[in-house]
């Protein structure tokens, strides 16, 4: 297989190149994963020189899509990239990235946040900035801003985030209503995959509520598994079918060699 034969989607996301010969990696982000991949592999301009050099020498180069980021702003994309860079450095992987995106807040001035429980609407806390909220609550910046800006109806770790200056009780209850409707819609229509405790695929089911009734389980238990809030429910592992497919796409493609 040639490097140019890879079927890479034209999506926004984060990617990883592994260069086994040099025992290093490169983490990047792009609005168009396919275009950026080709820039690294075949372009003399715009790509990383270390990657290009390994390709020209026909050394092994491995490529992996780490995360799709459609729906996030370009600023959020850089923050997600920074988190991946930090992750791999903590794992001991040397990176050849020339520079890292900043982890500073997206907004020039820190804006105080208030946080509520999505389930009970109880007040969780007030924070001086998204940085403080992220550190204390363990929620990534992109997830916080996705909740605030409502790029999707989202409650990371079961929390609603608001800028203090914009907040009102009406906003809180409106968001709760839309979130509940979105969950109900997703629970009734989204396909989910059932796995044994050792990770073996068993069956694809249509709808969380229907599946819960079939197993006489609380549907929130299955939902929490799919949302990664708990590991198992009813003696099984549950994942959104779409997520399972994405995990398969993200598997590293090993030992690709240039066609002569």
C-alpha positions in Angstrom: 0.0 0.0 0.0 1.2 3.5 -0.8 1.0 6.3 1.6 -1.0 8.2 -1.0 -3.6 5.4 -1.1 -4.9 6.0 2.4 -8.6 6.9 2.5 -8.5 9.8 4.9 -11.7 11.8 5.5 -11.9 15.5 4.8 -12.9 16.3 8.4 -11.6 18.6 11.1 -9.6 16.7 13.7 -6.4 15.8 15.5 -3.9 13.3 14.1 -0.7 11.5 15.1 2.3 10.5 13.0 4.6 7.9 14.6 8.2 7.6 13.2 9.4 4.2 14.6 12.9 4.6 13.1 13.5 7.8 15.1 11.3 6.7 18.0 9.4 10.0 17.9 5.9 11.2 17.0 4.2 14.3 15.7 0.7 15.5 16.9 -1.2 18.0 14.7 -4.6 19.4 14.0 -6.3 20.5 10.8 -9.7 21.7 9.4 -9.1 19.1 6.6 -7.3 15.9 7.7 -6.8 14.6 4.2 -5.3 17.8 2.9 -3.0 18.1 5.8 -1.9 14.5 5.6 -0.9 15.0 1.9 1.0 18.2 2.8 3.1 16.2 5.3 3.6 13.2 2.9 4.1 14.8 -0.5 4.4 18.6 -0.2 7.7 20.4 0.0 5.9 23.3 1.7 3.6 23.3 4.7 4.4 19.8 6.1 6.7 18.7 8.8 10.2 18.2 7.4 11.0 15.2 9.7 8.0 13.3 8.5 8.7 14.1 4.9 12.3 13.0 5.3 11.2 9.6 6.7 8.8 9.1 3.8 11.5 9.9 1.2 13.8 7.4 2.8 11.0 4.8 2.7 11.2 4.3 6.5 8.2 3.1 8.3 5.7 5.9 9.1 2.5 5.2 11.1 -0.6 7.4 11.0 -3.6 7.7 13.3 -6.6 9.9 13.6 -6.9 10.7 17.3 -10.2 12.6 17.4 -12.7 14.2 15.0 -13.5 17.8 16.0 -16.3 18.9 13.6 -18.4 21.5 15.4 -15.5 23.0 17.3 -14.0 26.4 16.5 -10.4 26.7 15.3 -9.4 28.1 18.7 -11.0 25.2 20.5 -9.2 22.9 18.0 -5.8 24.2 19.1 -6.7 23.6 22.8 -7.7 20.0 22.0 -4.4 19.5 20.2 -2.5 20.9 23.2 -4.3 18.3 25.4 -3.2 15.5 23.1 0.4 16.8 23.1 0.4 16.9 26.8 -1.1 13.4 27.0 1.6 11.8 24.8 4.4 13.6 26.6 3.2 12.3 29.9 3.2 8.8 28.3 6.9 9.3 27.5 6.6 9.8 23.7 9.2 12.3 22.3 7.5 14.7 19.9 9.1 16.6 17.0 6.5 19.4 17.1 8.2 22.7 16.6 5.8 24.5 18.9 2.8 23.9 20.9 -0.6 25.7 20.8 -1.2 27.9 23.8 -3.4 26.6 26.7 -4.5 30.1 27.6 -8.2 30.8 27.7 -9.9 31.4 24.4 -11.1 34.8 25.5 -8.6 37.6 26.1 -10.0 38.4 29.6 -10.9 35.7 32.0 -14.7 35.6 32.5 -16.2 34.2 35.7 -18.2 31.0 35.3 -21.1 29.5 37.3 -21.9 25.8 37.2 -25.0 23.8 37.8 -25.9 20.1 37.9 -27.6 19.1 34.7 -29.7 16.5 36.6 -30.8 18.3 39.7 -30.1 22.0 38.7 -28.3 22.3 42.0 -25.6 25.0 42.2 -22.2 23.5 41.9 -19.9 26.5 42.2 -18.6 29.8 40.9 -15.1 30.0 39.3 -12.9 32.9 38.3 -12.2 31.5 34.8 -12.6 28.5 32.6 -9.0 27.6 33.6 -10.0 27.4 37.2 -13.2 25.4 36.4 -11.3 23.0 34.2 -8.7 22.3 36.8 -11.1 21.9 39.8 -13.8 20.0 38.0 -11.6 18.0 35.6 -13.4 19.1 32.5 -11.5 19.9 29.3 -11.7 23.5 28.0 -13.4 22.5 24.7 -16.2 20.7 26.6 -16.8 23.8 28.8 -17.1 26.1 25.8 -19.2 23.6 23.9 -21.7 23.7 26.9 -21.5 27.5 27.2 -21.9 28.3 23.4 -24.3 25.3 22.9 -22.6 24.1 19.7 -24.4 21.0 20.8 -26.7 20.3 23.7 -24.1 19.0 26.0 -23.5 18.6 29.8 -19.8 17.4 30.3 -19.6 15.3 33.4 -23.3 16.1 34.1 -22.7 19.8 34.4 -24.1 23.0 32.8 -21.6 25.9 32.4 -22.6 29.6 32.0 -20.7 32.9 31.9 -21.8 34.6 35.1 -22.5 37.9 33.2 -24.9 36.1 30.9 -26.7 33.8 33.4 -30.3 33.9 34.3 -32.7 31.3 35.9 -34.6 31.3 32.6 -31.5 30.2 30.7 -30.9 27.4 33.2 -34.4 25.9 32.9 -34.5 26.4 29.1 -31.2 24.5 28.8 -32.5 21.7 31.1 -35.6 21.3 28.9 -33.6 21.1 25.7 -31.0 18.8 27.2 -33.7 16.4 28.5 -35.4 16.4 25.0 -32.0 15.8 23.3 -31.3 12.8 25.7 -34.7 11.3 25.1 -34.3 11.6 21.4 -30.8 10.1 21.4 -31.9 7.3 23.8 -34.8 6.3 21.5 -33.0 6.5 18.1 -29.3 5.9 18.6 -27.9 2.5 17.9 -25.8 1.0 20.7 -23.4 -1.9 20.7 -23.3 -4.6 23.4 -20.0 -6.1 24.5 -19.0 -8.8 27.1 -16.8 -7.7 30.0 -13.7 -8.9 28.1 -14.6 -6.6 25.2 -16.1 -9.1 22.8 -18.8 -7.7 20.5 -22.3 -9.3 21.1 -25.0 -7.4 19.3 -26.1 -4.0 18.0 -29.4 -2.7 19.5 -31.7 0.1 18.4 -32.3 2.6 21.2 -31.2 2.8 24.8 -34.7 2.6 26.3 -35.7 -0.4 24.2 -32.5 -2.2 25.1 -33.1 -1.4 28.8 -36.6 -2.9 28.7 -35.3 -6.0 27.0 -32.8 -6.6 29.9 -35.0 -5.1 32.6 -32.4 -2.5 33.3 -32.5 1.2 34.2 -32.0 3.0 30.9 -29.8 5.6 32.6 -27.3 2.9 33.5 -26.9 2.1 29.8 -26.8 5.7 28.9 -24.1 6.4 31.5 -22.0 3.6 30.0 -22.3 5.1 26.6 -21.5 8.5 28.1 -18.4 7.0 29.8 -19.8 7.9 33.3 -19.7 4.2 34.4 -17.9 1.2 33.0 -20.6 -1.5 32.9 -24.4 -2.0 33.3 -26.1 -5.4 33.7 -22.9 -7.3 33.3 -22.1 -5.8 29.9 -20.2 -3.0 28.3 -22.3 -0.6 26.2 -21.1 1.9 23.6 -22.7 4.0 21.0 -22.4 2.2 17.7 -21.2 5.3 16.0 -18.4 5.6 18.6 -17.4 2.0 18.1 -17.0 2.6 14.4 -14.9 5.6 15.2 -12.7 3.6 17.4 -12.1 1.2 14.6 -11.2 4.0 12.2 -8.8 5.3 14.8 -6.8 2.1 15.0 -3.2 2.7 14.0 -2.3 1.6 10.5 0.9 -0.4 10.9 4.0 -0.5 8.9 2.9 1.3 5.7 5.5 1.2 2.9 5.9 3.3 -0.1 5.0 1.7 -3.4 8.0 1.7 -5.8 
